[in-house]
Amino acid sequence: MQKLSFLLLAVLLLISCKYIPATSVETEQSPTKRPKNVILLIGDGMGISQITAAMYQNNNKTQLERYPVIGLHKSLIANDFGVMPSSGATAFAAGINANNYFSSSNVDTLTRLTVIEEAKEKGLAVGIVTASSLTGATSAAFVSHLAYNQTPEVIATFLAANPLDYFVGGGKKYFEQREDGRNIIQEMKAKGCQITDFSVLNFEKVTINPNECFGYFTADDTPPSKVEGRNYFISAAIKGMNFLQECTAKKGFFFVIENEQISWAGKANDADYMLQEALEFDETVGRVLDWATQNKETLVIITANHEAGGYSMSPISTPDSIKSKFTSNYYTATMIPVFAFGPGAELFSGVYDNTAIYHKIRAALAFK
């Protein structure tokens, strides 16, 4: 009889509980303290296994361990199970489960402002640093609205129409060696932007005027990998935070820092390439946290568009020798970790759709 009563009580408790999806709860909540600035770091292609391998390669430590809030997002899109960089980034940039090859447009090609566009409208400074081209898939999701995977020249046109305050990455030729004859770099300079590139001087020697928008092209097309000598990524992130902070006055800033080459390495099933990119990204994560800890007004979020390569470590691995296995040469649908620090970080705990990241950022910034 006692056992029957216990079972009846359990059933009644279950009936009385109403299930509310995590995304709806989180997007309605307000953070205990609002951030002035938001930095979104995207390690494209970086899943739990990539993080784990990088940790073992770095004396069993990762900068991500310093972030107090951890969540998981579901890597979903509208028309496929394997999320591509453009559709994954579109979830963060515009809150849309877009088809693959769509950038910040939904399946009906309707558009909404991306979080970068909205931030700029509200008076925040905005910036992007990428280890890829500025016309690459992740950058495109934040600055363009494309119904299908358009050419890099088309993406460059979007960026020129609404220049970022700070941008560093490859793809110079798509701005000045164009089929339509336009020289978009000169057009942006005419609007008051200071723009230079790798052929003029090394990024470390650049002097930036905070009273003008700033752009630096790191390659004509795709920047080299870390192994091939890429050396601007961490420095560009640090200079970007300082520049955006100085030029914002009291409004704040929104800053995207992304490395798409982790994903390229995963698709190529190149473990050494992948680990070097992941380790540099982790170092960047640490430097950003150091800056945000001093600033005290900055929300930092780290995640990935998707996992690439179906990466795993063989059981014969040791901390000194990682033996890698790949199950795919494409993108996988595994859930992706999210790490957060600073005012509003509590919004990013739990499990939610990738589109919820967009809504959580807007909630943290009190965008209406």
Phi, psi and omega per residue, in radians:
M1 nan -0.748 3.118
Q2 -1.089 -0.713 3.121
K3 -1.117 -0.695 3.129
L4 -1.131 -0.706 3.128
S5 -1.119 -0.687 3.126
F6 -1.119 -0.751 3.139
L7 -1.130 -0.704 3.121
L8 -1.102 -0.730 3.112
L9 -1.092 -0.733 3.139
A10 -1.078 -0.751 3.133
V11 -1.093 -0.767 -3.141
L12 -1.094 -0.667 3.104
L13 -1.128 -0.703 3.136
L14 -1.148 -0.711 -3.137
I15 -1.133 -0.649 -3.059
S16 -1.329 -0.296 -3.117
C17 -1.465 2.259 3.106
K18 -1.779 2.176 3.139
Y19 -1.376 2.225 3.076
I20 -2.120 2.149 -3.141
P21 -0.980 2.520 -3.084
A22 -1.049 -0.621 -3.074
T23 -1.132 -0.676 -3.118
S24 -1.226 -0.638 3.111
V25 -1.149 -0.851 -3.035
E26 -1.138 -0.689 -3.072
T27 -1.290 -0.319 3.097
E28 -1.508 -0.388 -3.108
Q29 -1.298 2.653 3.023
S30 -1.886 2.476 3.102
P31 -1.174 2.685 -3.134
T32 -1.124 -0.530 3.054
K33 -2.463 2.405 -3.076
R34 -1.579 2.468 3.081
P35 -1.401 2.657 2.983
K36 -1.506 -0.610 -3.095
N37 -2.179 2.647 3.031
V38 -2.269 2.278 3.038
I39 -2.063 2.136 3.122
L40 -1.933 1.971 3.091
L41 -1.751 2.219 -3.088
I42 -2.091 1.936 3.044
G43 -1.651 1.362 -3.011
D44 -0.939 2.208 3.139
G45 1.571 0.010 -2.990
M46 -1.681 1.792 3.066
G47 -1.744 -3.003 -3.125
I48 -1.017 -0.706 -3.093
S49 -1.166 -0.693 3.098
Q50 -1.111 -0.735 3.110
I51 -1.088 -0.744 -3.115
T52 -1.117 -0.795 3.140
A53 -1.092 -0.747 3.109
A54 -1.099 -0.648 3.113
M55 -1.076 -0.837 -3.139
Y56 -1.129 -0.574 3.108
Q57 -1.273 -0.218 -3.067
N58 -2.061 0.808 3.096
N59 1.015 0.666 3.051
N60 1.133 0.481 3.131
K61 -2.330 2.592 3.014
T62 -2.475 2.556 3.113
Q63 -1.113 -0.422 3.133
L64 -1.086 -0.425 3.125
E65 -1.119 -0.311 -3.115
R66 -1.410 -0.184 -3.092
Y67 -1.541 2.168 -2.974
P68 -1.379 -0.366 -3.069
V69 -1.968 2.261 -3.108
I70 -2.299 2.391 3.059
G71 -2.405 -3.054 3.079
L72 -2.375 2.350 3.016
H73 -1.969 2.589 -3.128
K74 -1.496 2.134 -3.050
S75 -1.456 1.530 -3.018
L76 -2.138 2.681 2.985
I77 -2.470 3.140 -3.021
A78 -1.356 -0.611 -2.938
N79 -2.227 0.203 -3.075
D80 -2.803 2.907 3.132
F81 -1.694 -0.389 3.127
G82 -1.703 1.860 -3.047
V83 -1.327 2.178 3.058
M84 -1.485 2.848 -3.111
P85 -0.968 -0.730 -3.087
S86 -1.122 -0.813 -3.114
S87 -1.269 -0.608 3.080
G88 -1.119 -0.782 3.120
A89 -1.188 -0.560 3.104
T90 -1.085 -0.612 3.073
A91 -1.033 -0.730 3.136
F92 -1.310 -0.667 -2.999
A93 -1.371 -0.600 -3.015
A94 -2.344 0.001 3.122
G95 1.208 0.492 -3.061
I96 -2.027 2.317 2.949
N97 -1.435 1.362 -3.050
A98 -1.381 2.828 2.949
N99 -1.161 2.727 2.979
N100 -1.019 2.512 -3.095
Y101 1.394 -0.020 3.062
F102 -1.644 2.463 3.072
S103 -2.105 1.944 3.113
S104 0.850 0.683 2.977
S105 -2.393 2.566 3.111
N106 -1.576 -3.053 -3.039
V107 -1.111 -0.346 3.102
D108 -1.685 0.173 -3.137
T109 1.139 0.228 3.008
L110 -1.314 2.660 -3.074
T111 -2.168 2.779 2.956
R112 -2.377 2.849 3.101
L113 -1.077 2.399 2.994
T114 -1.315 2.898 -3.114
V115 -1.125 -0.543 3.060
I116 -1.187 -0.762 3.124
E117 -1.113 -0.723 3.130
E118 -1.170 -0.708 3.107
A119 -1.051 -0.739 3.137
K120 -1.147 -0.703 3.096
E121 -1.032 -0.585 -3.085
K122 -1.557 0.131 3.033
G123 1.638 0.133 3.068
L124 -1.467 2.585 2.973
A125 -1.332 2.612 -3.083
V126 -2.357 2.591 -3.127
G127 -2.720 2.800 3.067
I128 -2.422 2.324 2.910
V129 -2.110 2.316 -3.131
T130 -2.406 2.557 3.007
A131 -1.495 0.054 3.103
S132 -1.952 -2.757 3.039
S133 -1.483 2.605 3.051
L134 -1.151 -0.238 3.050
T135 -1.738 0.201 3.135
G136 -1.256 3.050 -2.986
A137 -1.072 -0.771 -3.085
T138 -1.214 -0.820 3.104
S139 -1.033 -0.733 -3.104
A140 -1.015 -0.643 -3.111
A141 -1.117 -0.495 -3.104
F142 -1.573 -0.358 -3.043
V143 -2.104 -0.089 -3.063
S144 -2.340 2.954 3.092
H145 -2.344 1.760 -3.018
L146 -2.141 2.296 3.122
A147 -1.371 -0.324 3.064
Y148 -2.664 2.934 -3.055
N149 -1.128 1.662 -3.071
Q150 -1.462 3.006 -3.113
T151 -1.252 2.763 3.073
P152 -0.993 -0.565 3.130
E153 -1.103 -0.664 3.102
V154 -1.140 -0.734 3.127
I155 -1.119 -0.703 3.096
A156 -1.038 -0.625 3.135
T157 -1.115 -0.684 3.083
F158 -1.085 -0.791 -3.103
L159 -1.101 -0.668 3.137
A160 -1.175 -0.580 -3.094
A161 -1.195 -0.484 -3.107
N162 -2.487 1.281 -2.957
P163 -1.016 2.498 2.990
L164 -1.268 2.755 3.070
D165 -1.303 -0.483 -3.099
Y166 -2.605 2.192 3.094
F167 -2.579 2.381 3.141
V168 -2.436 2.196 3.113
G169 2.960 -3.091 -3.104
G170 -1.467 -2.973 3.046
G171 1.654 0.371 -3.075
K172 -0.948 -0.720 -3.037
K173 -1.093 -0.460 -3.126
Y174 -1.320 -0.170 3.110
F175 -1.746 -0.394 -3.072
E176 -2.308 -0.282 3.093
Q177 -1.951 1.194 -2.918
R178 -1.883 2.667 3.103
E179 -1.160 -0.505 -3.123
D180 -1.467 -0.025 3.082
G181 1.441 -0.100 3.140
R182 -1.249 2.584 2.972
N183 -2.005 1.627 -3.024
I184 -1.215 -0.502 3.094
I185 -1.081 -0.786 3.105
Q186 -1.137 -0.622 3.104
E187 -1.095 -0.739 3.140
M188 -1.229 -0.633 3.067
K189 -1.089 -0.669 3.126
A190 -1.126 -0.423 3.100
K191 -1.487 -0.012 3.085
G192 1.838 0.199 3.119
C193 -1.509 2.428 2.985
Q194 -1.578 2.062 -3.062
I195 -2.310 2.303 3.050
T196 -2.500 -3.056 -3.064
D197 -2.727 3.096 -3.053
F198 -1.047 -0.470 -3.109
S199 -1.353 -0.255 -3.109
V200 -1.685 -0.869 3.111
L201 -2.795 2.725 3.110
N202 -1.165 2.535 -3.088
F203 -0.997 -0.618 -3.118
E204 -1.053 -0.432 -3.083
K205 -1.647 0.030 -3.099
V206 -1.247 2.360 2.987
T207 -1.892 2.217 -3.015
I208 -1.928 2.278 3.056
N209 -1.573 2.005 -3.079
P210 -1.212 -0.123 -3.135
N211 -1.562 -0.022 3.107
E212 -2.299 2.644 3.020
C213 -1.142 2.662 -3.013
F214 -2.274 2.366 3.055
G215 -2.411 2.479 3.114
Y216 -2.410 2.145 3.095
F217 -1.634 2.181 -3.055
T218 -1.632 -0.134 -3.140
A219 -2.923 2.724 3.044
D220 -1.125 -0.650 3.131
D221 -2.226 -1.912 -3.125
T222 -1.548 2.284 3.080
P223 -1.105 2.721 3.091
P224 -1.171 2.875 3.050
S225 -1.319 2.998 3.078
K226 -1.061 -0.756 -3.138
V227 -1.107 -0.600 -3.128
E228 -1.400 -0.045 3.039
G229 2.021 0.137 3.098
R230 -1.065 2.251 -3.035
N231 -2.373 0.236 -3.060
Y232 -1.775 -0.279 -2.840
F233 -1.064 -0.916 -3.104
I234 -1.146 -0.780 3.137
S235 -1.068 -0.701 3.137
A236 -1.140 -0.627 3.098
A237 -1.146 -0.788 -3.115
I238 -1.166 -0.839 3.120
K239 -1.092 -0.591 3.119
G240 -1.120 -0.779 3.115
M241 -1.067 -0.771 -3.130
N242 -1.157 -0.727 3.130
F243 -1.118 -0.871 -3.090
L244 -1.125 -0.623 3.101
Q245 -1.155 -0.717 -3.094
E246 -1.269 -0.599 -3.054
C247 -1.551 -0.084 -3.071
T248 -1.522 -0.341 -3.022
A249 1.010 -1.944 -3.063
K250 -1.853 -0.012 -3.002
K251 -1.458 -0.688 -3.083
G252 1.843 -3.086 -3.126
F253 -2.605 2.818 3.019
F254 -2.206 2.194 -2.953
F255 -2.343 2.180 3.070
V256 -1.850 2.224 3.093
I257 -2.154 2.036 -3.021
E258 -2.407 2.553 3.064
N259 -2.154 1.804 3.139
E260 -1.410 -0.214 -3.046
Q261 -1.295 -0.337 3.005
I262 -1.057 -0.716 3.112
S263 -1.167 -0.754 3.131
W264 -1.036 -0.726 3.140
A265 -1.124 -0.700 3.110
G266 -1.118 -0.777 3.104
K267 -1.088 -0.610 3.137
A268 -1.412 -0.063 -3.092
N269 0.976 0.681 -3.124
D270 -1.883 1.712 -3.019
A271 -1.191 -0.717 -3.128
D272 -1.102 -0.795 3.087
Y273 -1.010 -0.824 -3.112
M274 -1.078 -0.774 -3.085
L275 -1.170 -0.693 3.116
Q276 -1.117 -0.694 3.099
E277 -1.177 -0.741 -3.128
A278 -1.145 -0.651 3.139
L279 -1.186 -0.705 3.087
E280 -1.151 -0.695 3.109
F281 -1.074 -0.730 3.136
D282 -1.124 -0.682 3.077
E283 -1.088 -0.704 3.098
T284 -1.075 -0.749 3.102
V285 -0.977 -0.711 3.123
G286 -1.183 -0.723 -3.132
R287 -1.176 -0.641 3.085
V288 -1.145 -0.718 3.121
L289 -1.117 -0.711 3.088
D290 -1.002 -0.784 -3.125
W291 -1.135 -0.805 -3.093
A292 -1.173 -0.574 3.106
T293 -1.105 -0.683 3.092
Q294 -1.268 -0.643 -3.058
N295 -1.253 -0.737 3.089
K296 1.210 0.016 -3.137
E297 -2.118 0.275 -2.972
T298 -2.090 2.220 2.992
L299 -1.562 2.206 3.108
V300 -2.007 2.274 3.138
I301 -2.200 2.312 3.088
I302 -2.156 2.271 3.078
T303 -2.781 -2.912 3.107
A304 -2.442 2.684 3.053
N305 -1.082 -0.676 -2.993
H306 -3.012 3.061 2.947
E307 -1.726 2.530 -3.125
A308 -2.192 2.278 3.033
G309 1.703 -0.156 -3.085
G310 0.982 0.856 -2.983
Y311 -1.306 2.486 3.008
S312 -2.623 2.822 3.094
M313 -1.760 2.323 3.114
S314 -1.169 2.575 3.122
P315 -1.148 -0.188 3.088
I316 -1.556 0.098 3.093
S317 -1.181 2.720 2.965
T318 -2.276 2.863 3.115
P319 -0.986 -0.478 -3.137
D320 -1.593 -0.206 -3.069
S321 -2.576 1.726 -3.129
I322 -1.480 2.117 3.065
K323 -1.741 2.060 -2.968
S324 -1.793 2.627 3.025
K325 -2.324 2.480 3.052
F326 -2.136 2.494 3.129
T327 -1.886 -0.070 -3.056
S328 -2.718 2.734 2.956
N329 -1.944 0.540 -3.110
Y330 -2.446 -2.843 -3.141
Y331 -1.653 2.542 -3.134
T332 -1.927 2.991 -3.040
A333 -1.847 0.326 -3.139
T334 -1.135 2.620 3.083
M335 -1.132 2.647 -3.019
I336 -2.070 2.369 3.121
P337 -1.243 2.638 3.055
V338 -2.242 2.259 3.113
F339 -2.057 2.511 -3.096
A340 -2.540 2.634 3.124
F341 -2.573 2.542 3.010
G342 1.776 -3.101 -3.128
P343 -1.053 2.227 -3.091
G344 1.621 -0.063 -3.085
A345 -1.064 -0.525 -3.077
E346 -1.079 -0.367 3.127
L347 -1.154 -0.343 -2.965
F348 -1.749 0.165 3.028
S349 -1.438 2.828 3.107
G350 1.681 -2.912 -3.132
V351 -2.137 2.297 -3.034
Y352 -2.765 2.914 3.068
D353 -1.175 2.704 3.119
N354 -1.063 -0.546 3.120
T355 -1.130 -0.390 -3.122
A356 -1.148 -0.416 3.137
I357 -1.057 -0.731 3.075
Y358 -1.012 -0.843 -3.093
H359 -1.184 -0.618 3.123
K360 -1.192 -0.683 3.077
I361 -1.093 -0.778 3.135
R362 -1.119 -0.657 3.106
A363 -1.146 -0.721 -3.139
A364 -1.096 -0.666 -3.131
L365 -1.523 -0.023 3.140
A366 1.042 0.664 3.032
F367 -1.318 2.335 3.133
K368 -1.841 nan nan
